[in-house]
Amino acid sequence: MIFMLLLLSCGSVSSADSCSEYADRAAEYCRMKLVEQETDIKEAQNLCERAGEWQDECRYQWVSGVKNNRSYTFEQLHQMCGDSDDCLFELLEHRPQNLDVQLEFCSQLEVPNYRQDCAQF
């Protein structure tokens, strides 16, 4: 019982802080993995911005996890994707837009197979 009270009295540690125990690349990887648990888009962006070489994967992981959550707009999720083609493709597949908008986004994809498949959603 006393242990539970001590746990509850401690402030919560943010996801970003829990990775600080690791050095450089390990901390970046840690942030990429933790983003899946994040519910706040600003906190998710913060984690991904600090995920180094895993930034695109981090963005993809988060958007993939919330793509069906209608409390986030397409625009918010698109912004979260940044330059990640995998993320944008996933978003367009699960949140198709009207044809003109869809084709415009599809043309932005750099992976040729994605451009072709994207136009078919």
DSSP file (Angstrom, degrees, kcal/mol; ACC not computed):
  #  RESIDUE AA STRUCTURE BP1 BP2  ACC     N-H-->O    O-->H-N    N-H-->O    O-->H-N    TCO  KAPPA ALPHA  PHI   PSI    X-CA   Y-CA   Z-CA
    1    1 A M     >        0   0    0      0, 0.0     4,-2.0     0, 0.0     5,-0.2   0.000 360.0 360.0 360.0 -46.1    0.0    0.0    0.0
    2    2 A I  H  >  +     0   0    0      1,-0.2     4,-2.2     2,-0.2     5,-0.2   0.898 360.0  54.4 -63.0 -40.0    2.8    2.4    0.9
    3    3 A F  H  > S+     0   0    0      1,-0.2     4,-2.3     2,-0.2    -1,-0.2   0.911 107.1  50.7 -59.5 -43.1    4.6    1.5   -2.3
    4    4 A M  H  > S+     0   0    0      1,-0.2     4,-2.4     2,-0.2    -1,-0.2   0.892 109.0  51.2 -62.4 -41.0    1.5    2.3   -4.3
    5    5 A L  H  X S+     0   0    0     -4,-2.0     4,-1.8     2,-0.2    -1,-0.2   0.894 109.3  50.6 -64.1 -39.9    1.2    5.7   -2.6
    6    6 A L  H  X S+     0   0    0     -4,-2.2     4,-1.0     2,-0.2    -2,-0.2   0.915 110.8  49.2 -63.8 -42.2    4.8    6.5   -3.4
    7    7 A L  H >< S+     0   0    0     -4,-2.3     3,-0.5     1,-0.2    -2,-0.2   0.921 112.4  47.3 -62.5 -43.7    4.3    5.6   -7.1
    8    8 A L  H 3< S+     0   0    0     -4,-2.4    -1,-0.2     1,-0.2    -2,-0.2   0.797 108.4  55.2 -70.0 -28.1    1.2    7.7   -7.3
    9    9 A S  H 3< S+     0   0    0     -4,-1.8    -1,-0.2    -5,-0.2     2,-0.2   0.688  89.3  92.1 -79.6 -17.7    2.9   10.7   -5.7
   10   10 A C  S << S-     0   0    0     -4,-1.0     3,-0.1    -3,-0.5     2,-0.1  -0.536  85.5-112.2 -75.9 141.9    5.7   10.7   -8.2
   11   11 A G        -     0   0    0     -2,-0.2     2,-0.2     1,-0.1    -1,-0.1  -0.383  37.6-101.6 -68.2 151.4    5.2   12.9  -11.2
   12   12 A S        -     0   0    0     -4,-0.1     2,-0.5    -2,-0.1    -1,-0.1  -0.492  30.2-131.9 -75.5 146.1    4.8   11.2  -14.5
   13   13 A V        -     0   0    0     -2,-0.2    -1,-0.0    -3,-0.1     5,-0.0  -0.846  22.2-123.1 -99.0 130.0    7.8   11.0  -16.7
   14   14 A S     >  -     0   0    0     -2,-0.5     4,-1.7     1,-0.1     3,-0.2  -0.284  24.2-110.1 -69.7 159.9    7.2   12.0  -20.4
   15   15 A S  H  > S+     0   0    0      1,-0.2     4,-0.5     2,-0.2    -1,-0.1   0.878 118.5  53.9 -56.2 -41.2    8.1    9.5  -23.1
   16   16 A A  H >4 S+     0   0    0      1,-0.2     3,-1.0     2,-0.2     4,-0.4   0.891 107.2  51.0 -63.7 -39.5   11.0   11.7  -24.3
   17   17 A D  H >4 S+     0   0    0      1,-0.2     3,-1.3    -3,-0.2     4,-0.3   0.847 100.5  62.4 -67.4 -33.6   12.5   11.8  -20.8
   18   18 A S  H 3< S+     0   0    0     -4,-1.7     3,-0.3     1,-0.3    -1,-0.2   0.659 102.5  52.0 -69.8 -12.8   12.3    8.0  -20.4
   19   19 A C  T X< S+     0   0    0     -3,-1.0     3,-1.9    -4,-0.5    -1,-0.3   0.550  84.5  86.8 -94.1 -10.1   14.7    7.7  -23.4
   20   20 A S  T <  S+     0   0    0     -3,-1.3    -1,-0.2    -4,-0.4    -2,-0.1   0.672  73.5  72.0 -68.0 -14.6   17.3   10.1  -22.0
   21   21 A E  T 3  S+     0   0    0     -4,-0.3    -1,-0.3    -3,-0.3     2,-0.2   0.696  91.5  72.9 -71.7 -16.3   19.0    7.2  -20.0
   22   22 A Y  S <  S-     0   0    0     -3,-1.9     2,-0.3     2,-0.1    -3,-0.0  -0.599  86.7-114.0 -96.5 159.5   20.3    5.9  -23.4
   23   23 A A    >>  -     0   0    0     -2,-0.2     3,-1.7     4,-0.1     4,-1.1  -0.717  53.7 -61.4 -94.9 144.1   23.0    7.4  -25.5
   24   24 A D  H 3> S+     0   0    0     -2,-0.3     4,-2.2     1,-0.3     3,-0.3   0.184 126.0  22.6  30.9-106.5   22.6    9.0  -28.9
   25   25 A R  H 3> S+     0   0    0      1,-0.3     4,-2.5     2,-0.2    -1,-0.3   0.834 124.1  53.9 -62.6 -35.3   21.3    6.5  -31.4
   26   26 A A  H <> S+     0   0    0     -3,-1.7     4,-2.4     2,-0.2    -1,-0.3   0.899 109.5  48.7 -65.8 -39.1   19.8    4.2  -28.8
   27   27 A A  H  X S+     0   0    0     -4,-1.1     4,-2.1    -3,-0.3    -2,-0.2   0.889 110.9  50.8 -66.2 -39.1   17.9    7.2  -27.4
   28   28 A E  H  X S+     0   0    0     -4,-2.2     4,-1.8     2,-0.2    -2,-0.2   0.921 111.8  46.6 -64.1 -44.3   16.7    8.1  -30.9
   29   29 A Y  H  X S+     0   0    0     -4,-2.5     4,-2.1     1,-0.2    -2,-0.2   0.902 109.4  55.4 -63.3 -41.7   15.5    4.5  -31.5
   30   30 A C  H  X S+     0   0    0     -4,-2.4     4,-2.4     1,-0.2    -2,-0.2   0.910 107.0  49.7 -56.9 -45.6   13.8    4.5  -28.1
   31   31 A R  H  X S+     0   0    0     -4,-2.1     4,-1.4     1,-0.2    -1,-0.2   0.890 107.8  54.0 -63.0 -39.7   11.8    7.7  -29.1
   32   32 A M  H  < S+     0   0    0     -4,-1.8     4,-0.3     1,-0.2    -1,-0.2   0.899 112.7  43.4 -61.9 -39.9   10.8    6.1  -32.3
   33   33 A K  H >< S+     0   0    0     -4,-2.1     3,-0.9     1,-0.2    -2,-0.2   0.860 111.5  53.8 -74.1 -35.8    9.4    3.0  -30.5
   34   34 A L  H >< S+     0   0    0     -4,-2.4     3,-2.0     1,-0.2     4,-0.5   0.744  88.3  78.8 -71.3 -22.9    7.7    5.1  -27.7
   35   35 A V  G >< S+     0   0    0     -4,-1.4     3,-1.3     1,-0.3    -1,-0.2   0.795  80.0  69.3 -59.7 -28.0    5.8    7.2  -30.1
   36   36 A E  G <  S+     0   0    0     -3,-0.9    -1,-0.3    -4,-0.3    -2,-0.1   0.769  99.8  49.2 -61.2 -24.8    3.3    4.4  -30.6
   37   37 A Q  G <  S+     0   0    0     -3,-2.0    -1,-0.3    -4,-0.2     2,-0.2   0.571  89.4 104.0 -89.1 -11.1    2.1    5.0  -27.0
   38   38 A E    <   +     0   0    0     -3,-1.3     3,-0.0    -4,-0.5    -3,-0.0  -0.529  41.9 179.8 -79.3 135.3    1.7    8.8  -27.4
   39   39 A T        +     0   0    0     -2,-0.2     2,-0.5     1,-0.0    -1,-0.1   0.613  60.9  82.1-105.7 -18.1   -1.8   10.2  -27.8
   40   40 A D     >  -     0   0    0      1,-0.1     4,-2.4     2,-0.0     5,-0.2  -0.788  68.4-148.7 -94.0 125.5   -0.9   13.9  -28.1
   41   41 A I  H  > S+     0   0    0     -2,-0.5     4,-2.6     1,-0.2     5,-0.2   0.855  97.1  52.5 -63.4 -36.1    0.1   15.0  -31.6
   42   42 A K  H  > S+     0   0    0      2,-0.2     4,-2.2     1,-0.2    -1,-0.2   0.903 110.9  46.8 -67.6 -39.8    2.5   17.7  -30.4
   43   43 A E  H  > S+     0   0    0      2,-0.2     4,-2.5     1,-0.2    -2,-0.2   0.886 111.6  51.8 -67.4 -37.7    4.3   15.2  -28.1
   44   44 A A  H  X S+     0   0    0     -4,-2.4     4,-2.6     2,-0.2    -2,-0.2   0.923 109.7  49.2 -63.9 -43.6    4.5   12.7  -31.0
   45   45 A Q  H  X S+     0   0    0     -4,-2.6     4,-2.7     1,-0.2    -2,-0.2   0.914 110.4  51.4 -60.4 -42.4    6.0   15.4  -33.2
   46   46 A N  H  X S+     0   0    0     -4,-2.2     4,-1.0     2,-0.2    -2,-0.2   0.923 110.9  47.4 -61.4 -45.1    8.5   16.3  -30.5
   47   47 A L  H >< S+     0   0    0     -4,-2.5     3,-0.6     1,-0.2    -2,-0.2   0.936 113.9  47.2 -61.4 -46.0    9.5   12.6  -30.1
   48   48 A C  H >< S+     0   0    0     -4,-2.6     3,-1.7     1,-0.3    -2,-0.2   0.873 106.4  56.7 -67.4 -36.6    9.9   12.1  -33.8
   49   49 A E  H 3< S+     0   0    0     -4,-2.7     3,-0.4     1,-0.3    -1,-0.3   0.779 111.6  45.3 -63.2 -24.1   11.9   15.3  -34.3
   50   50 A R  T << S+     0   0    0     -4,-1.0    -1,-0.3    -3,-0.6    -2,-0.2   0.211  88.4  91.1-102.5  14.2   14.3   13.9  -31.8
   51   51 A A  S X  S-     0   0    0     -3,-1.7     3,-2.4     1,-0.3    -1,-0.2   0.319  70.7-161.8 -94.4   8.3   14.4   10.4  -33.3
   52   52 A G  G >  S+     0   0    0     -3,-0.4     3,-1.9     1,-0.3    -1,-0.3  -0.189  72.4   4.8  54.4-129.2   17.4   11.1  -35.6
   53   53 A E  G 3  S+     0   0    0      1,-0.3    -1,-0.3     2,-0.1     3,-0.3   0.629 132.1  59.5 -65.4 -12.8   17.7    8.7  -38.5
   54   54 A W  G <> S+     0   0    0     -3,-2.4     4,-2.8     1,-0.2    -1,-0.3   0.236  71.6 108.7 -97.1  12.9   14.4    7.0  -37.4
   55   55 A Q  H <> S+     0   0    0     -3,-1.9     4,-2.5     1,-0.2     5,-0.2   0.920  79.1  45.5 -58.8 -47.5   12.4   10.2  -37.8
   56   56 A D  H  > S+     0   0    0     -3,-0.3     4,-2.4     1,-0.2    -1,-0.2   0.919 115.1  47.6 -63.2 -42.9   10.5    9.0  -40.9
   57   57 A E  H  > S+     0   0    0     -4,-0.2     4,-2.8     2,-0.2    -1,-0.2   0.884 110.4  53.5 -63.9 -38.5    9.8    5.6  -39.3
   58   58 A C  H  X S+     0   0    0     -4,-2.8     4,-2.2     2,-0.2    -2,-0.2   0.936 109.9  46.6 -60.8 -48.6    8.7    7.4  -36.2
   59   59 A R  H  X S+     0   0    0     -4,-2.5     4,-2.6     1,-0.2     5,-0.3   0.916 113.1  49.8 -61.3 -44.1    6.2    9.5  -38.1
   60   60 A Y  H  X S+     0   0    0     -4,-2.4     4,-2.8     1,-0.2     5,-0.2   0.932 109.6  51.3 -60.0 -46.9    4.9    6.5  -40.0
   61   61 A Q  H  X S+     0   0    0     -4,-2.8     4,-1.5     1,-0.2    -1,-0.2   0.910 113.2  44.4 -58.8 -44.3    4.5    4.5  -36.8
   62   62 A W  H  X S+     0   0    0     -4,-2.2     4,-1.3     2,-0.2     3,-0.2   0.953 115.8  44.8 -69.3 -48.8    2.4    7.2  -35.1
   63   63 A V  H  X S+     0   0    0     -4,-2.6     4,-1.2     1,-0.2     3,-0.4   0.898 110.9  55.4 -62.6 -39.7    0.2    8.1  -38.1
   64   64 A S  H  < S+     0   0    0     -4,-2.8    -1,-0.2    -5,-0.3     4,-0.2   0.862 108.5  49.4 -59.7 -35.9   -0.3    4.4  -38.7
   65   65 A G  H  < S+     0   0    0     -4,-1.5    -1,-0.2    -5,-0.2    -2,-0.2   0.753 121.7  31.2 -76.1 -24.6   -1.6    4.0  -35.2
   66   66 A V  H >< S+     0   0    0     -4,-1.3     3,-2.2    -3,-0.4     6,-0.2   0.341  81.6 111.3-115.2   6.2   -4.0    6.9  -35.3
   67   67 A K  T 3< S+     0   0    0     -4,-1.2    -1,-0.1     1,-0.3    -3,-0.1   0.767  83.9  45.4 -56.7 -28.8   -5.1    6.9  -38.9
   68   68 A N  T 3  S+     0   0    0     -4,-0.2     2,-0.9    -3,-0.1    -1,-0.3   0.447  85.9 104.1 -94.4  -0.7   -8.6    5.8  -38.0
   69   69 A N    X   -     0   0    0     -3,-2.2     3,-1.6     1,-0.1    -3,-0.0  -0.730  57.6-161.4 -83.3 107.7   -9.0    8.2  -35.1
   70   70 A R  T 3  S+     0   0    0     -2,-0.9    -1,-0.1     1,-0.3     4,-0.1   0.461  78.3  82.2 -75.1   0.1  -11.3   11.0  -36.5
   71   71 A S  T 3  S+     0   0    0      2,-0.1     2,-0.5     1,-0.0    -1,-0.3   0.655  86.5  67.5 -76.4 -12.7  -10.2   13.4  -33.8
   72   72 A Y  S <  S-     0   0    0     -3,-1.6     2,-0.1    -6,-0.2    -1,-0.0  -0.921  86.3-134.9-104.8 130.8   -7.2   14.1  -36.0
   73   73 A T     >  -     0   0    0     -2,-0.5     4,-2.2     1,-0.1     5,-0.2  -0.368  22.4-112.0 -77.9 161.4   -7.8   15.8  -39.4
   74   74 A F  H  > S+     0   0    0      1,-0.2     4,-2.9     2,-0.2     5,-0.2   0.913 119.7  54.5 -55.7 -43.2   -6.3   14.7  -42.6
   75   75 A E  H  > S+     0   0    0      1,-0.2     4,-2.4     2,-0.2    -1,-0.2   0.896 106.9  49.5 -61.5 -42.0   -4.3   17.9  -42.6
   76   76 A Q  H  > S+     0   0    0      2,-0.2     4,-2.1     1,-0.2    -1,-0.2   0.929 114.5  44.6 -62.3 -44.7   -2.9   17.3  -39.1
   77   77 A L  H  X S+     0   0    0     -4,-2.2     4,-1.8     2,-0.2    -2,-0.2   0.882 111.6  52.8 -69.2 -37.5   -1.8   13.8  -40.1
   78   78 A H  H  X S+     0   0    0     -4,-2.9     4,-0.8    -5,-0.2    -1,-0.2   0.923 110.0  48.6 -62.1 -43.9   -0.4   14.9  -43.4
   79   79 A Q  H >< S+     0   0    0     -4,-2.4     3,-0.8     1,-0.2    -2,-0.2   0.898 108.8  53.9 -62.4 -40.3    1.7   17.5  -41.6
   80   80 A M  H 3< S+     0   0    0     -4,-2.1    -1,-0.2     1,-0.2    -2,-0.2   0.848  99.3  63.6 -63.2 -33.6    2.9   14.9  -39.1
   81   81 A C  H >< S+     0   0    0     -4,-1.8     3,-2.1     1,-0.2    -1,-0.2   0.799  78.9 175.7 -61.9 -28.2    4.0   12.7  -42.0
   82   82 A G  T <<  -     0   0    0     -3,-0.8    -1,-0.2    -4,-0.8    -2,-0.1  -0.388  67.7 -21.1  58.6-128.8    6.6   15.3  -43.0
   83   83 A D  T 3  S+     0   0    0     -2,-0.1     2,-0.8     4,-0.0    -1,-0.3   0.230 100.7 125.1 -96.7  11.9    8.7   13.9  -45.9
   84   84 A S    <>  -     0   0    0     -3,-2.1     4,-2.4     1,-0.2     5,-0.2  -0.637  40.7-169.7 -81.1 110.4    7.9   10.3  -45.3
   85   85 A D  H  > S+     0   0    0     -2,-0.8     4,-2.8     2,-0.2     5,-0.2   0.885  89.0  55.7 -62.7 -39.6    6.5    8.6  -48.4
   86   86 A D  H  > S+     0   0    0      1,-0.2     4,-2.2     2,-0.2    -1,-0.2   0.918 110.1  46.1 -59.0 -43.3    5.6    5.5  -46.4
   87   87 A C  H  > S+     0   0    0      2,-0.2     4,-2.5    -6,-0.2    -2,-0.2   0.937 113.7  46.8 -66.2 -48.5    3.6    7.6  -44.0
   88   88 A L  H  X S+     0   0    0     -4,-2.4     4,-2.9     1,-0.2     5,-0.2   0.909 112.1  51.2 -62.3 -41.9    1.8    9.6  -46.7
   89   89 A F  H  X S+     0   0    0     -4,-2.8     4,-2.2     2,-0.2    -1,-0.2   0.930 111.0  48.3 -60.0 -46.6    1.0    6.4  -48.6
   90   90 A E  H  X S+     0   0    0     -4,-2.2     4,-1.7    -5,-0.2    -2,-0.2   0.915 112.9  48.5 -59.0 -45.1   -0.5    4.9  -45.5
   91   91 A L  H  X S+     0   0    0     -4,-2.5     4,-2.2     1,-0.2    -2,-0.2   0.929 112.2  47.2 -63.5 -46.8   -2.5    8.0  -44.8
   92   92 A L  H  < S+     0   0    0     -4,-2.9    -1,-0.2     1,-0.2    -2,-0.2   0.847 109.8  54.7 -65.3 -33.5   -3.9    8.2  -48.4
   93   93 A E  H  < S+     0   0    0     -4,-2.2    -1,-0.2    -5,-0.2    -2,-0.2   0.881 119.8  30.9 -66.1 -37.6   -4.8    4.5  -48.4
   94   94 A H  H  < S+     0   0    0     -4,-1.7    -2,-0.2     1,-0.2    -1,-0.2   0.603 129.3  36.4-100.7 -13.6   -6.8    4.8  -45.2
   95   95 A R  S  < S-     0   0    0     -4,-2.2    -1,-0.2    -5,-0.2    -2,-0.1  -0.470  79.9-170.6-134.1  63.8   -8.1    8.4  -45.6
   96   96 A P        -     0   0    0      0, 0.0     2,-0.2     0, 0.0    -3,-0.1  -0.212   7.9-150.6 -59.3 146.4   -8.7    8.9  -49.3
   97   97 A Q        -     0   0    0      1,-0.2     6,-0.0     2,-0.1    -2,-0.0  -0.485  38.1 -64.4-105.7 177.6   -9.5   12.4  -50.4
   98   98 A N     >  -     0   0    0     -2,-0.2     4,-3.1     1,-0.1     5,-0.2  -0.279  62.7 -98.7 -61.8 159.7  -11.5   13.7  -53.3
   99   99 A L  H  > S+     0   0    0      1,-0.2     4,-2.8     2,-0.2     5,-0.2   0.846 120.1  48.4 -54.4 -46.5  -10.0   12.7  -56.7
  100  100 A D  H  > S+     0   0    0      1,-0.2     4,-1.8     2,-0.2    -1,-0.2   0.929 116.9  42.5 -61.5 -45.5   -8.2   15.9  -57.5
  101  101 A V  H  > S+     0   0    0     -3,-0.2     4,-2.4     2,-0.2     5,-0.2   0.919 113.6  52.7 -66.5 -44.1   -6.7   16.2  -54.0
  102  102 A Q  H  X S+     0   0    0     -4,-3.1     4,-2.7     1,-0.2    -2,-0.2   0.932 110.0  47.5 -57.9 -48.3   -5.8   12.5  -54.0
  103  103 A L  H  X S+     0   0    0     -4,-2.8     4,-2.0    -5,-0.2    -1,-0.2   0.859 109.5  54.0 -64.6 -35.1   -4.0   12.7  -57.3
  104  104 A E  H  X S+     0   0    0     -4,-1.8     4,-0.7    -5,-0.2    -1,-0.2   0.937 112.0  43.7 -63.8 -46.2   -2.1   15.8  -56.2
  105  105 A F  H >X S+     0   0    0     -4,-2.4     3,-1.1     1,-0.2     4,-0.6   0.906 111.0  55.3 -64.9 -40.6   -0.8   14.0  -53.1
  106  106 A C  H >< S+     0   0    0     -4,-2.7     3,-1.1     1,-0.3    -1,-0.2   0.879 102.4  56.9 -59.6 -37.8    0.0   10.9  -55.1
  107  107 A S  H 3< S+     0   0    0     -4,-2.0    -1,-0.3     1,-0.2    -2,-0.2   0.717  99.3  61.3 -68.0 -18.9    2.1   12.9  -57.5
  108  108 A Q  H << S+     0   0    0     -3,-1.1    -1,-0.2    -4,-0.7     2,-0.2   0.676  79.8 103.5 -79.7 -18.0    4.2   14.0  -54.5
  109  109 A L    <<  -     0   0    0     -3,-1.1     6,-0.1    -4,-0.6   -25,-0.0  -0.468  57.9-159.1 -69.6 133.5    5.3   10.5  -53.7
  110  110 A E        +     0   0    0     -2,-0.2    -1,-0.1     4,-0.1     3,-0.1   0.706  69.8  87.3 -86.8 -21.8    8.8    9.8  -54.8
  111  111 A V  S >> S-     0   0    0      1,-0.2     4,-1.8     2,-0.0     3,-0.7  -0.712  72.7-147.3 -82.3 115.6    8.5    6.0  -54.9
  112  112 A P  H 3> S+     0   0    0      0, 0.0     4,-1.9     0, 0.0     5,-0.2   0.866  95.9  52.3 -53.4 -43.9    7.2    5.1  -58.4
  113  113 A N  H 3> S+     0   0    0      1,-0.2     4,-2.5     2,-0.2     5,-0.2   0.867 107.7  53.4 -61.6 -35.7    5.2    2.1  -57.2
  114  114 A Y  H <> S+     0   0    0     -3,-0.7     4,-3.0     2,-0.2    -1,-0.2   0.918 105.8  53.0 -64.8 -42.9    3.5    4.2  -54.6
  115  115 A R  H  X S+     0   0    0     -4,-1.8     4,-1.4     1,-0.2    -2,-0.2   0.925 113.0  44.0 -58.6 -44.9    2.4    6.8  -57.2
  116  116 A Q  H  < S+     0   0    0     -4,-1.9     4,-0.3     1,-0.2    -2,-0.2   0.938 118.4  42.1 -66.6 -47.8    0.8    4.1  -59.3
  117  117 A D  H >< S+     0   0    0     -4,-2.5     3,-1.5     1,-0.2     4,-0.3   0.873 109.0  60.3 -66.8 -37.7   -0.9    2.3  -56.5
  118  118 A C  H >< S+     0   0    0     -4,-3.0     3,-1.6     1,-0.3    -1,-0.2   0.873  96.8  58.3 -60.2 -41.2   -2.0    5.5  -54.8
  119  119 A A  T 3< S+     0   0    0     -4,-1.4    -1,-0.3     1,-0.3    -2,-0.2   0.636 100.5  60.3 -66.2 -13.0   -4.0    6.7  -57.7
  120  120 A Q  T <         0   0    0     -3,-1.5    -1,-0.3    -4,-0.3    -2,-0.2   0.529 360.0 360.0 -92.9  -7.0   -6.1    3.5  -57.5
  121  121 A F    <         0   0    0     -3,-1.6    -1,-0.2    -4,-0.3    -2,-0.1   0.522 360.0 360.0 -65.0 360.0   -7.4    4.1  -53.9
